[in-house]
Amino acid sequence: MPAADVTTGEDKTVGNICRIPPDVLGESCRHILAYLQGQSSGVDSAEISQSFHRAGVRLDHESVQSIVRLLLLTFRSAGKSRLSGDQLVQKLEEANQKWAKAVLQILHRLWCEHGALVQAQQELQDTLSVGQLVDVQWKLSLAVSSDTCRSLNSPFVTLLLKIAEPSGQISQRSFEMTVPQFQNFHKQLKEMAALMETV
């Protein structure tokens, strides 16, 4: 997509945000901030769309989605960058000249009230985010030659783990174990599975 199309799309979204009455915009932003603070499981675009409609602002589904995406991105980026309310407004003004002063004041006030909680939630998510095990492959092998190993002809197990990282990329990790180490590992996995069934 050409840069001009992206700018035009963003200009349109910012223009639509500026059409929303301040109290309705503030309430919509609170829904988004509640989600970013971990207080809700998601942002209900249909509910936000209905609140716009009740306020007399008629927008199609795609326009509402664009508004929600832009506000989510704005607050999430401000949290990751640890921006103050003033810095947030400055970044928005630098990025797009179409922002209305009243809208920037609302975003500033809400970010000053909720920004620290959003930042704390994002730090917590970054700390707790771990990869998800996607696949495990193993093979039994026999060492027949080595520069460093004295005990040749001893069996070992090679494990290959595929892990979906929080970023969405799949990485692979491999390691080798002796047969007794693998048996102990297997025993520990069985114990974990039994404990998880009791939860």
C-alpha positions in Angstrom: 0.0 0.0 0.0 1.5 3.4 -0.9 2.4 5.8 1.9 -0.2 8.3 0.7 -3.0 5.7 1.1 -1.8 4.9 4.7 -1.8 8.6 5.5 -5.2 9.2 4.0 -6.6 6.2 5.9 -5.1 7.5 9.2 -6.4 11.0 8.4 -9.9 9.6 7.9 -9.7 7.7 11.2 -8.5 10.7 13.1 -11.3 12.8 11.5 -13.8 10.2 12.6 -12.5 10.2 16.2 -12.8 14.0 16.2 -16.5 13.7 15.3 -17.3 11.6 18.4 -18.8 13.6 21.4 -16.2 13.9 24.2 -18.1 11.9 26.8 -18.7 9.0 24.3 -15.0 9.1 23.2 -13.9 9.1 26.8 -16.1 6.1 27.6 -14.8 4.2 24.6 -11.2 5.0 25.6 -11.9 3.7 29.1 -13.1 0.4 27.6 -9.8 0.1 25.7 -7.7 1.1 28.7 -9.5 -1.4 30.8 -8.5 -4.1 28.4 -4.9 -2.9 28.3 -4.8 -2.9 32.1 -6.0 -6.6 32.1 -9.4 -5.8 33.6 -11.4 -7.1 30.6 -10.8 -9.9 28.1 -11.2 -7.7 25.1 -12.6 -4.6 23.5 -16.2 -5.0 22.2 -16.3 -3.0 19.0 -20.1 -3.7 18.6 -20.8 -2.0 21.9 -18.6 0.9 21.0 -20.3 1.2 17.7 -23.7 1.3 19.4 -22.6 4.1 21.7 -21.4 6.1 18.7 -24.8 5.4 17.0 -26.7 6.5 20.1 -24.7 9.8 20.1 -25.7 10.4 16.5 -22.3 9.5 14.9 -23.0 7.0 12.1 -20.0 5.0 11.1 -19.7 1.8 9.2 -18.1 -1.3 10.8 -14.7 -0.9 9.2 -14.5 2.8 10.4 -15.3 1.7 14.0 -12.7 -1.1 13.7 -10.1 1.5 12.5 -10.9 3.8 15.4 -10.5 1.0 17.9 -7.2 -0.2 16.3 -5.8 3.3 16.3 -6.6 3.9 19.9 -5.3 0.5 21.0 -2.1 1.1 19.1 -1.8 4.6 20.5 -2.2 3.5 24.1 -0.2 0.3 23.8 2.7 2.2 22.1 2.6 4.9 24.8 2.8 2.2 27.5 5.7 0.4 25.8 7.5 3.8 25.4 6.7 4.9 28.9 5.3 8.2 27.6 3.8 10.9 29.9 0.5 12.5 29.0 2.4 15.5 27.5 4.7 13.2 25.5 1.7 11.2 24.1 0.0 14.4 22.9 3.2 15.7 21.3 3.7 12.3 19.5 0.1 12.4 18.2 0.4 16.0 17.0 3.8 15.2 15.2 2.2 12.1 13.5 -1.0 13.8 12.3 -2.1 17.4 12.2 -5.8 16.5 12.1 -6.2 15.9 15.8 -8.7 18.3 17.4 -7.5 20.0 20.6 -10.5 18.7 22.6 -9.7 15.1 21.6 -6.0 15.5 22.6 -7.1 16.9 25.9 -9.3 13.8 26.5 -6.5 11.4 25.6 -4.1 13.4 27.7 -6.4 13.2 30.8 -7.2 9.5 30.4 -3.5 8.6 29.8 -2.5 10.5 33.0 -5.2 8.6 34.9 -4.6 5.2 33.5 -1.1 5.2 31.8 0.8 3.9 34.8 -1.5 0.9 35.1 -1.2 0.1 31.4 2.6 0.2 31.7 2.5 -2.1 34.8 0.3 -4.6 33.0 2.6 -4.6 29.9 5.6 -5.1 32.1 3.8 -8.0 33.8 2.9 -9.6 30.4 6.5 -9.2 29.2 7.7 -10.9 32.4 5.2 -13.7 32.3 5.2 -14.3 28.5 6.7 -17.7 27.8 6.7 -19.8 24.7 4.2 -22.5 24.0 5.4 -26.0 23.3 4.2 -26.9 19.8 6.0 -30.2 19.0 8.5 -32.6 20.6 10.5 -35.1 18.6 13.1 -37.5 19.9 15.5 -40.1 18.6 17.7 -42.7 20.2 21.3 -42.7 18.9 24.5 -44.4 19.5 27.8 -42.5 19.8 30.3 -44.3 17.5 33.0 -41.6 17.2 34.0 -38.6 19.2 37.0 -36.4 19.8 36.1 -35.8 23.4 34.0 -38.7 24.6 35.7 -41.7 26.2 32.7 -44.0 26.4 31.8 -44.7 22.8 29.0 -47.1 21.8 26.8 -45.6 24.6 23.2 -44.7 23.7 21.9 -41.1 24.0 18.5 -39.4 23.4 18.3 -36.3 21.3 15.2 -34.1 21.9 14.0 -31.4 19.4 11.5 -29.0 20.8 9.5 -26.6 18.6 8.3 -23.5 20.6 5.9 -20.8 19.6 7.4 -17.6 21.1 5.2 -14.8 22.4 6.3 -12.8 19.3 4.6 -15.5 17.1 7.8 -16.9 15.7 8.5 -20.6 16.0 11.9 -21.5 17.3 13.6 -24.9 17.7 15.7 -26.1 20.7 17.6 -29.3 20.8 19.6 -31.1 23.5 21.0 -34.5 24.2 20.6 -36.7 27.3 21.9 -40.0 28.5 19.3 -42.7 28.7 19.1 -42.4 32.6 18.7 -38.6 32.2 15.9 -39.2 29.7 14.2 -41.7 32.0 14.3 -39.2 34.8 12.9 -36.5 32.5 10.1 -38.8 31.5 9.3 -39.6 35.1 9.1 -35.8 35.9 6.8 -35.2 33.0 4.5 -38.0 34.1 4.4 -36.5 37.6 3.6 -33.0 36.2 0.8 -34.5 34.1 -0.7 -36.3 37.1 -0.6 -33.0 39.2 -2.2 -31.1 36.4 -5.1 -33.5 36.2 -5.9 -32.8 39.9 -6.1 -29.1 39.3 
